[in-house]
Amino acid sequence: EIIDADMEILHSLADLAEKHFSDLGYSPTDVVNEFAKEIAKETDLHHEGRSTERLNGFFSEDPGIVFPKVYWEATTASVLCMEEMRGIVLARAKPGEISEADRRHIVENGARAVFKQCLEFGFFHADPHPGNLIALPDGRLAFIDCGMTGEIDSRTMRQLADLVSGVVTGDLDRVI
């Protein structure tokens, strides 16, 4: 109810801005409409469950990267029931709590996960901050909160791959 009320206010403000400021260079109404679509997706826990399951499937053969299993029989639009990830939430990790070897594995697994999502699958977790990442035993990395995801088309994936390749090889012309 609060989100609906807030969205109604945002729509009214966008309409007002669009009527009184014609030279903004963008449409406030379009921005609010896009935001409304995204927030509807993020608050529909079926959507988050499907995204989690999809990412889990992509990494099913990679033991270093984990997404929780979704228990559909107990999931609704407002309740998402998933496997508990027992580890250390990176946002709460204390100095020395994770060994140097495990930290190295976590970074390797995280980088591999991001590159595979963006350059191979074209579907990515769009909110991978330390509060959504859990260090598991042996340097494995779990991603949670897959309510916000994004997609990359094949052309953009190729351009991103060229950019990364140019950065890695120091090829400034390729980067440009």
KANOR-V130099 format. One record per residue. N is the residue number from 0. RES is the residue in three letters. SS is DSSP state (h for helix, s for strand, l for the rest). BURIAL is + if it has 9 or more other ideal C-beta (glycine too) atoms within 8 Angstrom, else -. D_CENTER is the distance of its C-alpha to the mean C-alpha in Angstrom with 2 decimals. Layout:
[[N	RES	SS	BURIAL	D_CENTER] [N	RES	SS	BURIAL	D_CENTER]]
This chain:
[[0	GLU	l	-	25.26] [1	ILE	h	-	24.09] [2	ILE	h	-	21.12] [3	ASP	h	-	23.63] [4	ALA	h	-	26.10] [5	ASP	h	-	23.71] [6	MET	h	+	22.67] [7	GLU	h	-	26.41] [8	ILE	h	-	27.10] [9	LEU	h	+	24.45] [10	HIS	h	+	25.94] [11	SER	h	-	29.39] [12	LEU	h	+	28.56] [13	ALA	h	+	27.01] [14	ASP	h	+	30.15] [15	LEU	h	-	32.33] [16	ALA	h	+	30.69] [17	GLU	h	+	30.95] [18	LYS	h	-	34.62] [19	HIS	h	-	35.64] [20	PHE	l	-	33.69] [21	SER	l	-	33.90] [22	ASP	l	-	33.11] [23	LEU	l	+	29.52] [24	GLY	l	-	28.27] [25	TYR	l	-	25.60] [26	SER	l	-	25.77] [27	PRO	h	+	24.72] [28	THR	h	+	25.01] [29	ASP	h	-	22.58] [30	VAL	h	+	20.02] [31	VAL	h	+	20.55] [32	ASN	h	-	20.49] [33	GLU	h	-	17.07] [34	PHE	h	+	15.80] [35	ALA	h	+	17.65] [36	LYS	h	-	16.03] [37	GLU	h	+	12.44] [38	ILE	h	+	13.66] [39	ALA	h	-	15.60] [40	LYS	h	+	12.75] [41	GLU	h	+	10.83] [42	THR	h	-	14.25] [43	ASP	l	+	15.28] [44	LEU	h	+	14.56] [45	HIS	h	+	15.79] [46	HIS	h	+	12.83] [47	GLU	h	+	10.44] [48	GLY	h	+	13.00] [49	ARG	h	-	13.19] [50	SER	h	+	9.55] [51	THR	h	+	10.01] [52	GLU	h	+	13.35] [53	ARG	h	+	12.45] [54	LEU	h	+	10.24] [55	ASN	h	+	13.08] [56	GLY	h	-	15.55] [57	PHE	h	+	14.32] [58	PHE	l	+	14.83] [59	SER	l	-	17.89] [60	GLU	l	-	20.21] [61	ASP	l	+	18.46] [62	PRO	l	-	19.73] [63	GLY	l	+	17.89] [64	ILE	s	+	14.34] [65	VAL	s	+	13.95] [66	PHE	s	+	11.99] [67	PRO	l	+	14.25] [68	LYS	l	-	16.74] [69	VAL	s	+	16.83] [70	TYR	l	+	20.36] [71	TRP	h	-	20.90] [72	GLU	h	-	24.46] [73	ALA	h	-	23.45] [74	THR	l	+	20.43] [75	THR	l	-	21.02] [76	ALA	l	-	19.30] [77	SER	l	-	19.50] [78	VAL	l	-	19.38] [79	LEU	l	-	16.83] [80	CYS	l	-	18.70] [81	MET	s	+	17.06] [82	GLU	l	-	18.44] [83	GLU	l	-	18.78] [84	MET	l	+	17.30] [85	ARG	l	-	20.25] [86	GLY	l	+	19.68] [87	ILE	s	+	19.04] [88	VAL	s	+	16.04] [89	LEU	h	+	15.66] [90	ALA	h	-	15.99] [91	ARG	h	-	19.29] [92	ALA	l	+	20.62] [93	LYS	l	-	24.16] [94	PRO	l	-	25.85] [95	GLY	l	-	27.36] [96	GLU	l	-	25.57] [97	ILE	l	+	23.74] [98	SER	l	-	26.18] [99	GLU	h	-	26.07] [100	ALA	h	-	25.84] [101	ASP	h	+	22.86] [102	ARG	h	+	21.11] [103	ARG	h	+	21.84] [104	HIS	h	+	20.44] [105	ILE	h	+	17.20] [106	VAL	h	-	16.77] [107	GLU	h	+	17.86] [108	ASN	h	+	15.57] [109	GLY	h	+	12.46] [110	ALA	h	-	13.67] [111	ARG	h	+	14.59] [112	ALA	h	+	11.29] [113	VAL	h	+	9.59] [114	PHE	h	+	12.80] [115	LYS	h	+	13.11] [116	GLN	h	+	9.83] [117	CYS	h	+	10.77] [118	LEU	h	+	14.51] [119	GLU	h	-	15.42] [120	PHE	h	-	13.32] [121	GLY	l	+	12.09] [122	PHE	s	+	9.03] [123	PHE	s	+	5.66] [124	HIS	s	+	2.39] [125	ALA	l	-	2.15] [126	ASP	l	-	3.56] [127	PRO	l	+	5.32] [128	HIS	l	-	8.60] [129	PRO	h	-	11.74] [130	GLY	h	-	11.91] [131	ASN	h	+	9.05] [132	LEU	s	+	10.74] [133	ILE	s	+	14.17] [134	ALA	s	+	16.97] [135	LEU	l	+	19.02] [136	PRO	h	-	22.59] [137	ASP	h	-	23.49] [138	GLY	h	+	20.47] [139	ARG	l	+	18.02] [140	LEU	s	+	14.40] [141	ALA	s	+	12.55] [142	PHE	s	+	8.87] [143	ILE	l	+	9.00] [144	ASP	l	+	7.80] [145	CYS	l	+	5.82] [146	GLY	l	+	7.30] [147	MET	l	+	5.01] [148	THR	s	+	4.51] [149	GLY	s	-	6.90] [150	GLU	s	-	10.08] [151	ILE	l	+	12.44] [152	ASP	l	-	16.13] [153	SER	h	-	18.48] [154	ARG	h	-	20.29] [155	THR	h	-	17.35] [156	MET	h	+	16.36] [157	ARG	h	-	20.02] [158	GLN	h	-	20.10] [159	LEU	h	+	17.15] [160	ALA	h	+	18.94] [161	ASP	h	+	22.13] [162	LEU	h	+	20.71] [163	VAL	h	+	19.49] [164	SER	h	+	22.83] [165	GLY	h	+	24.76] [166	VAL	h	-	23.26] [167	VAL	h	-	23.94] [168	THR	h	-	27.43] [169	GLY	l	-	28.27] [170	ASP	l	-	29.07] [171	LEU	h	-	28.95] [172	ASP	h	-	30.19] [173	ARG	h	+	27.35] [174	VAL	h	-	24.81] [175	ILE	l	-	26.67]]
